[in-house]
């Protein structure tokens, strides 16, 4: 479980590095988006037959970072809408 949290934090941090522009996300948001990305990456890797959902492999890691980048973009757009409507 601790390894899963650390992997989520690493994936979230890498996603923030790859995402252009400044993100207004805290450590907890980065961790949660990284965890969500790692689950998505694990599921896709499992569907492709390259490993288990909670197994760290190259394809799952790459997909997890890509998914986290997309999730950060979605989180930013939702946060921007909230600020604009308030």
LINNORZI-V106801 format. One record per backbone hydrogen bond with DSSP energy under -0.5 kcal/mol. CO is the residue of the C=O (numbers start at 1). NH is the residue of the N-H. Records with the same first field share a line. If there is no record, write none. Layout:
CO->NH ; NH
This chain:
1->5
2->6
3->7
4->8
5->9
6->10
7->11
8->12
9->13
10->14
11->15
12->16
13->17
14->18
15->19
18->20
23->25
26->30
27->31
28->32
29->33
30->34
31->35
32->36
33->37
34->38
35->39
36->40
37->41
38->42
39->43
40->44
41->45
42->46
43->47
44->48
45->50 ; 51
46->49
52->55
55->57
57->61
58->62
59->63
60->64
61->65
62->66
63->67
64->68
65->69
66->70
67->71
68->72
69->73
70->74
71->75
72->76
73->77
74->78
75->79
76->80
77->81
78->82
79->83
80->84
81->85
82->86
